[in-house]
Amino acid sequence: MKPSCLNKNRGWLLFIIALTLLTPQALLAATPKNIILYIGDGMASTQRRVAEEVYKRRLAMNTLPVVGLYTTYSEDSIITDSAAAATAMATGHKTENSVISMDAEGEIAYETIAEAARRLGKSVGLLTTTRITHATPASFGSHTESRGDENNIAIQLLDSDFDVLMGGGRQNFVPKGTNKSRRWDNRNLLSDFRKKGYEILQDRDALKSLQIQKNTRVLGLFSDSHMPYYLDRTEEIPSLAEMTRVAVKILSQNPKGFFLMVEGGRIDHAAHGNAPAGTMGDLLEFDNAVAVGIEFSKSAPSTLLLVGGDHETGGMGMGIGGGYFMKPEVIKKVTRSEFGMGYGEIMKDPDLAYDVLKKYAGIEKLKPEEKKLLEVAIQHIKDGKGLKSPNKTYNPSWLGYTFSNILSQRSRIGWTSYAHTGHPVMLTAGGPGSETFMGFYDNTDVGLKMAALWGVSLKSWKVE
């Protein structure tokens, strides 16, 4: 045996011995008072590594000392959706795709770790860059047979009495007939939240000027649907890091501790479009939010930090074609997401596509094959074919997908799919109890391990 191997094995042996020698008092001290669970929707290990190459620095999430890996399959498919994946992480139970924290038949509801935290007297917060009623946050605060039942999910979030809810999705909270409302009824959930003592925030200024009191509770809805991609944000919309900073200040007032779920939801959406710049922009924003949690944990060492994903999206690969190289600097120069470039004024005058690529991606001259792709996409717009949502068919000839194609080829970033994949997802962790997340396990174990650290069993009940 080589000395290096011997040293490595000795290190593991000492670690195991140390664990066995822990006294009950030491084990109690290792119990986290607070848990912050970060979920990068669509994010696996490749997305994390590509971002480090693009931004030429170590990601905050990759500095956490404990590393684990987990499978993500759902009850009815090797490839999960966000509803089944988030349900597994929140409840410790498998379910079928599209189902939110219930069994597939809709007969049994599963308690979530957020609801268990509330049962323990802890404060609870859910943050996302998608709609707050979208699959991942919904799986921590509601129970329904369909993730599409977002109007009912909004009502269940009201009933949850969670302390902080922030993201997009105003359309599911305002009454039918209101501009951009997606409700089926005349119920004004904003008024209902106010009656329960919530501060209603609808822009960044309101978030920044919030006066945090002892019993402050917040509903922040910063867009009608999903929040824009990070690269497309205006000054009126807060960052996920800003939302996290406020949430932690509110939740940490509870002497019993808190549970906070923070989702970088639009990493997934950009990866669905095989958009490398959009994916990296939202992953960077997500990592900035992780950095807020790490900074908080320095003054609150009883905080467990967990950073993972619900599944991988797009089959992202580092390097395509011949040669062992990538060109991440291509992505670093992009200042607007591929789909941000592909819509807006360009839909009225698609010939602006060349100017847009130059302005936002720094591309001065197109290759012949790139020019051909762009000509086809422009013609689709002129023919009226590009006015339908390309997300429904993932047609790569439309402008947003064409910009994504060009930037992927230039940066040498590969993709295998426009959908989710079954790749295992990496989790990093730090703080008390983090060592229990080391190794290879299933996504259901994430929820079960959190519950075990708090000494609770997640309940289930029959739906009447």
WOQUI-V734052 format. One record per backbone hydrogen bond with DSSP energy under -0.5 kcal/mol. NH is the residue of the N-H (numbers start at 1). CO is the residue of the C=O. Records with the same first field share a line. If there is no record, write none. Layout:
NH: CO ; CO
This chain:
6: 2
7: 3
8: 4
9: 5
10: 6
11: 7
12: 8
13: 9
14: 10
15: 11
16: 12
17: 13
18: 14
19: 15
20: 16
21: 17
22: 19
27: 23
28: 24
29: 25
30: 26
31: 28
33: 302
34: 302
35: 258
36: 304
37: 35 ; 260
38: 36 ; 306
39: 37 ; 262
40: 38 ; 308
41: 39 ; 264
43: 40
44: 42
48: 44
49: 45
50: 46
51: 47
52: 48
53: 49
54: 50
55: 51
56: 52
57: 52
62: 59
63: 60
64: 61
66: 429
68: 427
69: 439
70: 425
71: 441
74: 77
75: 95
80: 78
85: 81
86: 82
87: 83
88: 84
89: 85
90: 86
91: 87
92: 87 ; 88
93: 87
99: 96
100: 144
101: 99
103: 108
106: 103
109: 461
110: 101
111: 459
113: 90
116: 112
117: 113
118: 114
119: 115
120: 116
121: 118
122: 117
123: 257
125: 259
126: 164
127: 261
128: 166
129: 263
132: 168
134: 131
138: 134
139: 135
140: 136 ; 137
141: 137 ; 138
142: 138
144: 100
147: 98
149: 146
150: 148
153: 149
154: 150
155: 151
156: 152
157: 153
158: 154
159: 155
160: 156
161: 157 ; 158
162: 157
163: 124
164: 124
165: 218
166: 126
167: 220
168: 130
169: 223 ; 225
170: 223
171: 224
172: 169
173: 170
174: 170
176: 185
178: 175
181: 178
182: 171
183: 171
189: 173 ; 187
190: 173
192: 188
193: 189
194: 190
195: 191
196: 192
197: 194
198: 193
199: 217
201: 199 ; 219
204: 236
207: 203
208: 204
209: 205
210: 207
212: 210
213: 211
216: 213
217: 197
218: 163
219: 199
220: 165
221: 201 ; 219
222: 167 ; 220
227: 129
232: 229
233: 230
237: 234
238: 236
243: 239
244: 240
245: 241
246: 242
247: 243
248: 244
249: 245
250: 246
251: 247
252: 248
253: 250
254: 251
255: 253
257: 254
259: 123
260: 35
261: 125
262: 37 ; 260
263: 127 ; 261
264: 39
265: 263
267: 264
268: 265
269: 265
270: 266
271: 267
272: 268
273: 269
274: 271
275: 270
276: 274
279: 275
280: 276
281: 277
282: 278
283: 279
284: 280
285: 281
286: 282
287: 283
288: 284
289: 285
290: 286
291: 287
292: 288
293: 289
294: 290
295: 291
296: 292
297: 293
298: 294 ; 295
299: 295 ; 296
300: 296
303: 300
304: 34 ; 302
305: 303 ; 430
306: 36
307: 428
308: 38
312: 421
313: 42
314: 419
316: 313
317: 414
319: 317 ; 412
325: 323
327: 411
330: 327
331: 328
332: 328
333: 329
334: 331
335: 360
341: 337
342: 338
343: 340
346: 343
347: 344
348: 345
349: 345
352: 349
353: 350
354: 351
356: 352
357: 353
358: 354
359: 355
360: 356
361: 357
362: 358
363: 357
364: 362
371: 367
372: 368
373: 369
374: 370
375: 371
376: 372
377: 373
378: 374
379: 375
380: 376
381: 377
382: 378
383: 379
384: 381
385: 380
386: 380
387: 384
388: 385
392: 389
393: 390
394: 390
395: 390
396: 394
398: 395
402: 398
403: 399
404: 400
405: 401
406: 402
407: 403
408: 404
409: 405
410: 406
411: 407
412: 408
413: 408
414: 317 ; 412
416: 314
417: 314
421: 312
425: 70
427: 68
428: 307
429: 66
430: 305
432: 301
434: 431
436: 433
437: 434
438: 435
439: 67
441: 69
443: 71
445: 442
446: 442 ; 443
447: 443
448: 444
449: 445
450: 446
451: 447
452: 448
453: 449
454: 450
455: 452
456: 451
458: 456
461: 109
463: 107
